[in-house]
Amino acid sequence: MVDPRLTVCTVVHTLDRDERLRLISARKATPRERRQYEGMR
């Protein structure tokens, strides 16, 4: 079974930077998550 968190990361990774930042804001991501997404660029 696919880990849902992995799916979310994959979807986020395919978004462009602005969409990704909007998604992070909408999710109220923790600073740790935000750093994680920023590192995926």
PDB file of N, CA, C, O and CB in Angstrom:
ATOM      1  N   MET A   1       0.846  -1.204   0.000  1.00  0.00           N
ATOM      2  CA  MET A   1       0.000   0.000   0.000  1.00  0.00           C
ATOM      3  C   MET A   1       0.878   1.249   0.000  1.00  0.00           C
ATOM      4  O   MET A   1       1.900   1.296   0.684  1.00  0.00           O
ATOM      5  CB  MET A   1      -0.955   0.009   1.231  1.00  0.00           C
ATOM      6  N   VAL A   2       0.478   2.246  -0.761  1.00  0.00           N
ATOM      7  CA  VAL A   2       1.258   3.473  -0.863  1.00  0.00           C
ATOM      8  C   VAL A   2       1.047   4.339   0.375  1.00  0.00           C
ATOM      9  O   VAL A   2      -0.080   4.515   0.837  1.00  0.00           O
ATOM     10  CB  VAL A   2       0.879   4.252  -2.135  1.00  0.00           C
ATOM     11  N   ASP A   3       2.135   4.872   0.902  1.00  0.00           N
ATOM     12  CA  ASP A   3       2.076   5.757   2.061  1.00  0.00           C
ATOM     13  C   ASP A   3       1.444   7.084   1.630  1.00  0.00           C
ATOM     14  O   ASP A   3       1.974   7.739   0.733  1.00  0.00           O
ATOM     15  CB  ASP A   3       3.503   5.985   2.672  1.00  0.00           C
ATOM     16  N   PRO A   4       0.333   7.497   2.237  1.00  0.00           N
ATOM     17  CA  PRO A   4      -0.337   8.743   1.836  1.00  0.00           C
ATOM     18  C   PRO A   4       0.590   9.952   1.890  1.00  0.00           C
ATOM     19  O   PRO A   4       0.485  10.861   1.067  1.00  0.00           O
ATOM     20  CB  PRO A   4      -1.541   8.992   2.726  1.00  0.00           C
ATOM     21  N   ARG A   5       1.494   9.957   2.860  1.00  0.00           N
ATOM     22  CA  ARG A   5       2.423  11.086   2.969  1.00  0.00           C
ATOM     23  C   ARG A   5       3.321  11.162   1.755  1.00  0.00           C
ATOM     24  O   ARG A   5       3.658  12.252   1.292  1.00  0.00           O
ATOM     25  CB  ARG A   5       3.268  10.972   4.238  1.00  0.00           C
ATOM     26  N   LEU A   6       3.711  10.004   1.234  1.00  0.00           N
ATOM     27  CA  LEU A   6       4.556   9.973   0.043  1.00  0.00           C
ATOM     28  C   LEU A   6       3.789  10.534  -1.154  1.00  0.00           C
ATOM     29  O   LEU A   6       4.345  11.267  -1.972  1.00  0.00           O
ATOM     30  CB  LEU A   6       5.040   8.531  -0.249  1.00  0.00           C
ATOM     31  N   THR A   7       2.515  10.183  -1.246  1.00  0.00           N
ATOM     32  CA  THR A   7       1.677  10.689  -2.334  1.00  0.00           C
ATOM     33  C   THR A   7       1.578  12.205  -2.269  1.00  0.00           C
ATOM     34  O   THR A   7       1.695  12.884  -3.289  1.00  0.00           O
ATOM     35  CB  THR A   7       0.274  10.063  -2.274  1.00  0.00           C
ATOM     36  N   VAL A   8       1.363  12.735  -1.066  1.00  0.00           N
ATOM     37  CA  VAL A   8       1.278  14.189  -0.896  1.00  0.00           C
ATOM     38  C   VAL A   8       2.578  14.836  -1.328  1.00  0.00           C
ATOM     39  O   VAL A   8       2.563  15.840  -2.041  1.00  0.00           O
ATOM     40  CB  VAL A   8       0.958  14.558   0.569  1.00  0.00           C
ATOM     41  N   CYS A   9       3.706  14.275  -0.907  1.00  0.00           N
ATOM     42  CA  CYS A   9       5.009  14.835  -1.284  1.00  0.00           C
ATOM     43  C   CYS A   9       5.186  14.813  -2.796  1.00  0.00           C
ATOM     44  O   CYS A   9       5.700  15.767  -3.379  1.00  0.00           O
ATOM     45  CB  CYS A   9       6.152  14.055  -0.606  1.00  0.00           C
ATOM     46  N   THR A  10       4.763  13.729  -3.426  1.00  0.00           N
ATOM     47  CA  THR A  10       4.903  13.614  -4.872  1.00  0.00           C
ATOM     48  C   THR A  10       4.062  14.666  -5.577  1.00  0.00           C
ATOM     49  O   THR A  10       4.527  15.311  -6.516  1.00  0.00           O
ATOM     50  CB  THR A  10       4.504  12.212  -5.342  1.00  0.00           C
ATOM     51  N   VAL A  11       2.827  14.840  -5.125  1.00  0.00           N
ATOM     52  CA  VAL A  11       1.939  15.838  -5.725  1.00  0.00           C
ATOM     53  C   VAL A  11       2.521  17.230  -5.536  1.00  0.00           C
ATOM     54  O   VAL A  11       2.556  18.026  -6.474  1.00  0.00           O
ATOM     55  CB  VAL A  11       0.524  15.757  -5.110  1.00  0.00           C
ATOM     56  N   VAL A  12       2.977  17.523  -4.327  1.00  0.00           N
ATOM     57  CA  VAL A  12       3.558  18.833  -4.036  1.00  0.00           C
ATOM     58  C   VAL A  12       4.774  19.067  -4.913  1.00  0.00           C
ATOM     59  O   VAL A  12       4.985  20.173  -5.410  1.00  0.00           O
ATOM     60  CB  VAL A  12       3.940  18.947  -2.548  1.00  0.00           C
ATOM     61  N   HIS A  13       5.575  18.026  -5.105  1.00  0.00           N
ATOM     62  CA  HIS A  13       6.806  18.157  -5.875  1.00  0.00           C
ATOM     63  C   HIS A  13       6.531  18.533  -7.332  1.00  0.00           C
ATOM     64  O   HIS A  13       7.365  19.165  -7.979  1.00  0.00           O
ATOM     65  CB  HIS A  13       7.597  16.860  -5.815  1.00  0.00           C
ATOM     66  N   THR A  14       5.365  18.144  -7.844  1.00  0.00           N
ATOM     67  CA  THR A  14       5.062  18.416  -9.250  1.00  0.00           C
ATOM     68  C   THR A  14       4.484  19.816  -9.461  1.00  0.00           C
ATOM     69  O   THR A  14       4.411  20.292 -10.594  1.00  0.00           O
ATOM     70  CB  THR A  14       4.087  17.378  -9.778  1.00  0.00           C
ATOM     71  N   LEU A  15       4.078  20.472  -8.383  1.00  0.00           N
ATOM     72  CA  LEU A  15       3.529  21.821  -8.518  1.00  0.00           C
ATOM     73  C   LEU A  15       4.647  22.826  -8.758  1.00  0.00           C
ATOM     74  O   LEU A  15       5.794  22.603  -8.370  1.00  0.00           O
ATOM     75  CB  LEU A  15       2.723  22.209  -7.265  1.00  0.00           C
ATOM     76  N   ASP A  16       4.296  23.938  -9.404  1.00  0.00           N
ATOM     77  CA  ASP A  16       5.312  24.982  -9.528  1.00  0.00           C
ATOM     78  C   ASP A  16       5.456  25.677  -8.176  1.00  0.00           C
ATOM     79  O   ASP A  16       4.674  25.433  -7.258  1.00  0.00           O
ATOM     80  CB  ASP A  16       4.938  26.010 -10.652  1.00  0.00           C
ATOM     81  N   ARG A  17       6.447  26.530  -8.065  1.00  0.00           N
ATOM     82  CA  ARG A  17       6.792  27.087  -6.757  1.00  0.00           C
ATOM     83  C   ARG A  17       5.646  27.869  -6.123  1.00  0.00           C
ATOM     84  O   ARG A  17       5.385  27.714  -4.930  1.00  0.00           O
ATOM     85  CB  ARG A  17       7.999  27.983  -6.887  1.00  0.00           C
ATOM     86  N   ASP A  18       4.960  28.703  -6.896  1.00  0.00           N
ATOM     87  CA  ASP A  18       3.874  29.505  -6.335  1.00  0.00           C
ATOM     88  C   ASP A  18       2.731  28.628  -5.828  1.00  0.00           C
ATOM     89  O   ASP A  18       2.193  28.863  -4.746  1.00  0.00           O
ATOM     90  CB  ASP A  18       3.352  30.487  -7.378  1.00  0.00           C
ATOM     91  N   GLU A  19       2.369  27.626  -6.610  1.00  0.00           N
ATOM     92  CA  GLU A  19       1.309  26.711  -6.182  1.00  0.00           C
ATOM     93  C   GLU A  19       1.725  25.996  -4.908  1.00  0.00           C
ATOM     94  O   GLU A  19       0.919  25.807  -3.997  1.00  0.00           O
ATOM     95  CB  GLU A  19       0.984  25.688  -7.292  1.00  0.00           C
ATOM     96  N   ARG A  20       2.990  25.602  -4.852  1.00  0.00           N
ATOM     97  CA  ARG A  20       3.499  24.878  -3.692  1.00  0.00           C
ATOM     98  C   ARG A  20       3.406  25.763  -2.446  1.00  0.00           C
ATOM     99  O   ARG A  20       2.972  25.308  -1.387  1.00  0.00           O
ATOM    100  CB  ARG A  20       4.964  24.421  -3.930  1.00  0.00           C
ATOM    101  N   LEU A  21       3.814  27.027  -2.578  1.00  0.00           N
ATOM    102  CA  LEU A  21       3.766  27.938  -1.429  1.00  0.00           C
ATOM    103  C   LEU A  21       2.326  28.184  -0.989  1.00  0.00           C
ATOM    104  O   LEU A  21       2.048  28.272   0.207  1.00  0.00           O
ATOM    105  CB  LEU A  21       4.447  29.274  -1.773  1.00  0.00           C
ATOM    106  N   ARG A  22       1.404  28.296  -1.956  1.00  0.00           N
ATOM    107  CA  ARG A  22      -0.011  28.469  -1.601  1.00  0.00           C
ATOM    108  C   ARG A  22      -0.527  27.236  -0.875  1.00  0.00           C
ATOM    109  O   ARG A  22      -1.284  27.348   0.089  1.00  0.00           O
ATOM    110  CB  ARG A  22      -0.863  28.743  -2.861  1.00  0.00           C
ATOM    111  N   LEU A  23      -0.120  26.068  -1.337  1.00  0.00           N
ATOM    112  CA  LEU A  23      -0.549  24.829  -0.707  1.00  0.00           C
ATOM    113  C   LEU A  23      -0.036  24.764   0.729  1.00  0.00           C
ATOM    114  O   LEU A  23      -0.768  24.383   1.643  1.00  0.00           O
ATOM    115  CB  LEU A  23      -0.058  23.614  -1.513  1.00  0.00           C
ATOM    116  N   ILE A  24       1.220  25.136   0.915  1.00  0.00           N
ATOM    117  CA  ILE A  24       1.808  25.123   2.254  1.00  0.00           C
ATOM    118  C   ILE A  24       1.035  26.072   3.168  1.00  0.00           C
ATOM    119  O   ILE A  24       0.736  25.728   4.312  1.00  0.00           O
ATOM    120  CB  ILE A  24       3.307  25.519   2.202  1.00  0.00           C
ATOM    121  N   SER A  25       0.713  27.258   2.669  1.00  0.00           N
ATOM    122  CA  SER A  25      -0.036  28.227   3.473  1.00  0.00           C
ATOM    123  C   SER A  25      -1.413  27.674   3.825  1.00  0.00           C
ATOM    124  O   SER A  25      -1.868  27.786   4.964  1.00  0.00           O
ATOM    125  CB  SER A  25      -0.174  29.567   2.720  1.00  0.00           C
ATOM    126  N   ALA A  26      -2.063  27.082   2.843  1.00  0.00           N
ATOM    127  CA  ALA A  26      -3.405  26.555   3.048  1.00  0.00           C
ATOM    128  C   ALA A  26      -3.393  25.419   4.071  1.00  0.00           C
ATOM    129  O   ALA A  26      -4.334  25.269   4.850  1.00  0.00           O
ATOM    130  CB  ALA A  26      -3.994  26.069   1.718  1.00  0.00           C
ATOM    131  N   ARG A  27      -2.330  24.627   4.064  1.00  0.00           N
ATOM    132  CA  ARG A  27      -2.232  23.490   4.978  1.00  0.00           C
ATOM    133  C   ARG A  27      -1.767  23.918   6.360  1.00  0.00           C
ATOM    134  O   ARG A  27      -1.827  23.125   7.300  1.00  0.00           O
ATOM    135  CB  ARG A  27      -1.284  22.446   4.417  1.00  0.00           C
ATOM    136  N   LYS A  28      -1.304  25.159   6.504  1.00  0.00           N
ATOM    137  CA  LYS A  28      -0.738  25.616   7.768  1.00  0.00           C
ATOM    138  C   LYS A  28       0.402  24.673   8.160  1.00  0.00           C
ATOM    139  O   LYS A  28       0.469  24.178   9.285  1.00  0.00           O
ATOM    140  CB  LYS A  28      -1.832  25.675   8.888  1.00  0.00           C
ATOM    141  N   ALA A  29       1.279  24.447   7.210  1.00  0.00           N
ATOM    142  CA  ALA A  29       2.397  23.533   7.418  1.00  0.00           C
ATOM    143  C   ALA A  29       3.287  24.024   8.553  1.00  0.00           C
ATOM    144  O   ALA A  29       3.446  25.225   8.767  1.00  0.00           O
ATOM    145  CB  ALA A  29       3.215  23.380   6.129  1.00  0.00           C
ATOM    146  N   THR A  30       3.858  23.074   9.267  1.00  0.00           N
ATOM    147  CA  THR A  30       4.808  23.419  10.328  1.00  0.00           C
ATOM    148  C   THR A  30       6.101  23.908   9.685  1.00  0.00           C
ATOM    149  O   THR A  30       6.360  23.605   8.520  1.00  0.00           O
ATOM    150  CB  THR A  30       5.079  22.195  11.268  1.00  0.00           C
ATOM    151  N   PRO A  31       6.909  24.653  10.418  1.00  0.00           N
ATOM    152  CA  PRO A  31       8.195  25.113   9.868  1.00  0.00           C
ATOM    153  C   PRO A  31       9.036  23.955   9.337  1.00  0.00           C
ATOM    154  O   PRO A  31       9.724  24.097   8.326  1.00  0.00           O
ATOM    155  CB  PRO A  31       8.984  25.871  10.936  1.00  0.00           C
ATOM    156  N   ARG A  32       8.983  22.809  10.017  1.00  0.00           N
ATOM    157  CA  ARG A  32       9.750  21.644   9.569  1.00  0.00           C
ATOM    158  C   ARG A  32       9.250  21.179   8.205  1.00  0.00           C
ATOM    159  O   ARG A  32      10.051  20.893   7.315  1.00  0.00           O
ATOM    160  CB  ARG A  32       9.652  20.494  10.599  1.00  0.00           C
ATOM    161  N   GLU A  33       7.930  21.101   8.035  1.00  0.00           N
ATOM    162  CA  GLU A  33       7.366  20.700   6.746  1.00  0.00           C
ATOM    163  C   GLU A  33       7.737  21.701   5.663  1.00  0.00           C
ATOM    164  O   GLU A  33       8.075  21.331   4.539  1.00  0.00           O
ATOM    165  CB  GLU A  33       5.840  20.565   6.841  1.00  0.00           C
ATOM    166  N   ARG A  34       7.665  23.000   6.032  1.00  0.00           N
ATOM    167  CA  ARG A  34       7.965  24.034   5.051  1.00  0.00           C
ATOM    168  C   ARG A  34       9.408  23.898   4.567  1.00  0.00           C
ATOM    169  O   ARG A  34       9.677  24.019   3.372  1.00  0.00           O
ATOM    170  CB  ARG A  34       7.724  25.434   5.649  1.00  0.00           C
ATOM    171  N   ARG A  35      10.336  23.646   5.493  1.00  0.00           N
ATOM    172  CA  ARG A  35      11.743  23.455   5.106  1.00  0.00           C
ATOM    173  C   ARG A  35      11.872  22.239   4.199  1.00  0.00           C
ATOM    174  O   ARG A  35      12.645  22.240   3.241  1.00  0.00           O
ATOM    175  CB  ARG A  35      12.646  23.288   6.360  1.00  0.00           C
ATOM    176  N   GLN A  36      11.108  21.208   4.513  1.00  0.00           N
ATOM    177  CA  GLN A  36      11.149  19.981   3.719  1.00  0.00           C
ATOM    178  C   GLN A  36      10.727  20.274   2.277  1.00  0.00           C
ATOM    179  O   GLN A  36      11.391  19.845   1.333  1.00  0.00           O
ATOM    180  CB  GLN A  36      10.232  18.896   4.342  1.00  0.00           C
ATOM    181  N   TYR A  37       9.619  21.008   2.110  1.00  0.00           N
ATOM    182  CA  TYR A  37       9.135  21.334   0.771  1.00  0.00           C
ATOM    183  C   TYR A  37      10.096  22.261   0.051  1.00  0.00           C
ATOM    184  O   TYR A  37      10.353  22.098  -1.142  1.00  0.00           O
ATOM    185  CB  TYR A  37       7.752  21.972   0.844  1.00  0.00           C
ATOM    186  N   GLU A  38      10.629  23.241   0.783  1.00  0.00           N
ATOM    187  CA  GLU A  38      11.579  24.170   0.171  1.00  0.00           C
ATOM    188  C   GLU A  38      12.789  23.398  -0.351  1.00  0.00           C
ATOM    189  O   GLU A  38      13.336  23.730  -1.402  1.00  0.00           O
ATOM    190  CB  GLU A  38      12.022  25.258   1.188  1.00  0.00           C
ATOM    191  N   GLY A  39      13.202  22.372   0.382  1.00  0.00           N
ATOM    192  CA  GLY A  39      14.356  21.576  -0.017  1.00  0.00           C
ATOM    193  C   GLY A  39      14.103  20.726  -1.253  1.00  0.00           C
ATOM    194  O   GLY A  39      15.048  20.231  -1.868  1.00  0.00           O
ATOM    195  N   MET A  40      12.841  20.553  -1.622  1.00  0.00           N
ATOM    196  CA  MET A  40      12.505  19.718  -2.782  1.00  0.00           C
ATOM    197  C   MET A  40      12.650  20.472  -4.095  1.00  0.00           C
ATOM    198  O   MET A  40      12.564  19.869  -5.165  1.00  0.00           O
ATOM    199  CB  MET A  40      11.088  19.191  -2.655  1.00  0.00           C
ATOM    200  N   ARG A  41      12.869  21.782  -4.030  1.00  0.00           N
ATOM    201  CA  ARG A  41      12.984  22.575  -5.252  1.00  0.00           C
ATOM    202  C   ARG A  41      14.185  22.156  -6.069  1.00  0.00           C
ATOM    203  O   ARG A  41      14.435  22.721  -7.134  1.00  0.00           O
ATOM    204  CB  ARG A  41      13.075  24.053  -4.920  1.00  0.00           C
TER     205      ARG A  41
END
